[in-house]
Amino acid sequence: MLDTFDKTSFIPKKSLAPISKRKPSIGLYFIISVIVFLLATAGSVGVIVYKAYVEGGIESKAVSLQRAKEAFDPRLIDDLSRLDNRIESSGNILSSHIALTPLFDLLEELTLKNVRFEQFEFLVLDSGEMTLVMTGEAVNHATVVLQSDLLGQSRFLKDQIFSDINPDRSGNIGFSLEATVDPSLVSFRGNVEGL
């Protein structure tokens, strides 16, 4: 009896369920990770190719720029630079130049026949303000007043002051005039451009 006992086992030697061989399935996460990997690889390759393209373009532009620099004559550049400085200086001188001819024309137009100016002084102050100082003679007080009115109508003469109004030995009335002159009247550039 011992013999039969040894042969019996409670652990099955064969599986009771039928064994089926399953194929491993490809999951959604695996497909997405492969696509992301391929896109990252393609992007990296694209960046490397674009970088090489840009560097090649920069290098060719640098060579072109160097050739252009070598094509310029340094003496010509110096000459042109000096000419530019001269032209700019001429423009500055021209813009600050004063022409008194328009002021004389204005005084000629506005001076009455019975008035005579004897002394003329034109001052340009440090502030840029231009002042006209004159002495004159008129036949009577009414003529001085009329002359004051005429000069007061001019937009180029401002802040007029008639002073020292006194008769002289010949019976004429002497006076002094001080006025501020509008810079646009005596600007050489403004008068030339206005022609």
PLY file of the C-alpha trace (Angstrom):
ply
format ascii 1.0
element vertex 195
property float x
property float y
property float z
element edge 194
property int vertex1
property int vertex2
end_header
0.00 0.00 0.00
2.79 2.19 0.42
3.46 1.97 -3.21
0.23 3.52 -4.29
0.54 6.27 -1.84
3.77 7.51 -3.21
2.43 7.98 -6.65
-0.50 10.15 -5.75
-0.02 13.92 -5.61
-2.36 16.75 -4.87
-0.51 19.20 -7.13
-1.76 18.91 -10.63
0.83 18.12 -13.20
-1.13 19.71 -16.01
-3.21 22.80 -16.02
-6.90 22.31 -15.97
-7.62 25.45 -18.05
-6.81 25.44 -21.67
-3.63 27.42 -22.39
-4.08 30.07 -25.06
-1.19 31.94 -26.51
-2.01 35.70 -26.56
-0.21 38.06 -28.86
1.12 41.09 -27.03
-1.06 44.12 -27.91
0.30 47.56 -28.74
-1.21 50.09 -26.40
-2.33 53.67 -27.06
0.36 55.07 -24.76
3.03 53.22 -26.63
1.84 54.63 -29.97
1.73 58.19 -28.57
5.21 57.86 -27.06
6.60 56.60 -30.40
5.00 59.54 -32.25
6.37 62.03 -29.70
9.80 60.44 -29.97
9.75 60.65 -33.76
8.57 64.29 -33.69
11.28 65.23 -31.17
13.91 63.52 -33.29
12.67 65.24 -36.45
12.58 68.61 -34.64
16.14 68.14 -33.39
17.35 67.30 -36.87
15.44 70.30 -38.25
17.02 72.66 -35.70
20.50 71.36 -36.49
19.94 71.77 -40.24
18.46 75.29 -39.78
21.37 76.29 -37.53
23.85 75.16 -40.18
21.88 77.10 -42.83
21.84 80.30 -40.75
25.52 80.03 -39.87
26.35 79.53 -43.55
24.28 82.63 -44.41
26.02 84.69 -41.72
29.40 83.55 -42.93
28.61 84.44 -46.55
27.28 87.85 -45.47
30.44 88.47 -43.42
32.58 87.68 -46.47
30.42 89.97 -48.61
30.67 92.77 -46.03
34.43 92.41 -45.85
34.65 92.65 -49.65
32.47 95.78 -49.58
34.69 97.35 -46.92
37.76 96.62 -48.99
36.10 98.20 -52.03
35.86 101.62 -50.33
38.79 103.96 -50.59
39.70 105.26 -47.10
40.94 108.56 -48.56
37.60 109.07 -50.31
35.75 108.40 -47.06
37.94 110.96 -45.24
37.38 113.52 -48.01
33.62 112.98 -47.95
33.58 113.22 -44.16
35.43 116.56 -44.26
33.07 117.81 -46.97
30.08 116.84 -44.84
31.50 118.78 -41.88
32.06 121.82 -44.09
28.53 121.69 -45.47
27.10 121.38 -41.97
29.21 124.31 -40.74
28.11 126.38 -43.74
24.50 125.62 -42.92
25.00 126.72 -39.31
26.69 129.94 -40.42
23.97 130.58 -42.97
21.18 130.03 -40.44
22.75 132.49 -37.98
23.69 135.10 -40.60
21.90 138.46 -40.38
20.93 140.57 -43.40
19.97 144.15 -42.54
18.69 145.03 -46.02
15.09 143.97 -45.20
15.19 146.16 -42.07
16.36 149.16 -44.11
13.65 148.44 -46.69
11.03 148.35 -43.91
12.27 151.63 -42.42
12.27 153.22 -45.87
8.70 152.11 -46.42
7.42 153.23 -42.99
9.32 156.51 -42.57
7.28 159.63 -43.22
8.60 162.33 -45.58
8.77 164.82 -42.71
10.93 162.49 -40.56
14.66 161.97 -40.81
16.70 159.39 -38.92
20.21 160.47 -38.05
21.83 157.69 -36.04
21.32 153.98 -36.42
22.47 151.23 -34.07
21.57 147.55 -34.34
22.38 145.37 -31.33
22.27 141.59 -31.01
22.23 140.66 -27.33
23.63 137.43 -25.88
20.07 136.20 -25.41
19.56 136.45 -29.19
17.24 139.45 -28.88
17.79 142.09 -31.57
17.38 145.75 -30.68
17.18 148.79 -32.95
18.24 152.16 -31.50
17.89 155.32 -33.61
17.71 159.07 -33.21
15.67 161.18 -35.54
14.06 164.52 -36.31
10.51 165.42 -37.27
8.94 168.75 -38.25
6.48 168.74 -35.32
5.03 166.67 -32.47
2.12 165.41 -34.56
4.57 163.94 -37.08
6.39 162.09 -34.27
3.06 160.65 -33.09
2.09 159.64 -36.63
5.52 158.04 -37.13
5.06 156.14 -33.87
1.68 154.86 -35.08
3.10 153.71 -38.44
5.99 151.83 -36.84
3.59 150.34 -34.28
1.59 148.70 -37.09
4.60 146.70 -38.24
4.72 143.13 -36.98
8.53 143.17 -37.24
9.13 146.03 -34.77
7.93 145.37 -31.23
8.10 147.13 -27.87
8.77 150.53 -29.42
9.77 153.34 -27.13
9.96 156.93 -28.34
11.89 159.07 -25.88
13.91 162.31 -25.59
11.26 164.22 -27.54
12.58 167.80 -27.51
12.64 170.69 -29.96
16.06 171.59 -31.34
17.45 175.02 -32.37
15.97 174.90 -35.85
12.44 174.26 -34.53
12.35 170.56 -35.44
11.48 167.92 -32.86
14.29 165.50 -32.01
13.51 162.04 -30.65
15.04 158.66 -29.87
13.54 155.35 -30.84
14.25 151.94 -29.36
12.50 148.81 -30.63
12.91 145.04 -30.62
13.35 143.57 -34.11
11.72 140.28 -35.05
14.59 137.90 -36.01
12.65 136.58 -39.00
12.96 140.02 -40.64
16.75 140.00 -40.66
17.34 136.25 -41.07
19.42 135.79 -44.20
18.19 132.23 -44.70
14.55 133.29 -44.27
14.95 136.08 -46.81
16.74 133.90 -49.35
14.21 131.08 -49.01
11.38 133.60 -49.30
12.53 134.67 -52.77
0 1
1 2
2 3
3 4
4 5
5 6
6 7
7 8
8 9
9 10
10 11
11 12
12 13
13 14
14 15
15 16
16 17
17 18
18 19
19 20
20 21
21 22
22 23
23 24
24 25
25 26
26 27
27 28
28 29
29 30
30 31
31 32
32 33
33 34
34 35
35 36
36 37
37 38
38 39
39 40
40 41
41 42
42 43
43 44
44 45
45 46
46 47
47 48
48 49
49 50
50 51
51 52
52 53
53 54
54 55
55 56
56 57
57 58
58 59
59 60
60 61
61 62
62 63
63 64
64 65
65 66
66 67
67 68
68 69
69 70
70 71
71 72
72 73
73 74
74 75
75 76
76 77
77 78
78 79
79 80
80 81
81 82
82 83
83 84
84 85
85 86
86 87
87 88
88 89
89 90
90 91
91 92
92 93
93 94
94 95
95 96
96 97
97 98
98 99
99 100
100 101
101 102
102 103
103 104
104 105
105 106
106 107
107 108
108 109
109 110
110 111
111 112
112 113
113 114
114 115
115 116
116 117
117 118
118 119
119 120
120 121
121 122
122 123
123 124
124 125
125 126
126 127
127 128
128 129
129 130
130 131
131 132
132 133
133 134
134 135
135 136
136 137
137 138
138 139
139 140
140 141
141 142
142 143
143 144
144 145
145 146
146 147
147 148
148 149
149 150
150 151
151 152
152 153
153 154
154 155
155 156
156 157
157 158
158 159
159 160
160 161
161 162
162 163
163 164
164 165
165 166
166 167
167 168
168 169
169 170
170 171
171 172
172 173
173 174
174 175
175 176
176 177
177 178
178 179
179 180
180 181
181 182
182 183
183 184
184 185
185 186
186 187
187 188
188 189
189 190
190 191
191 192
192 193
193 194
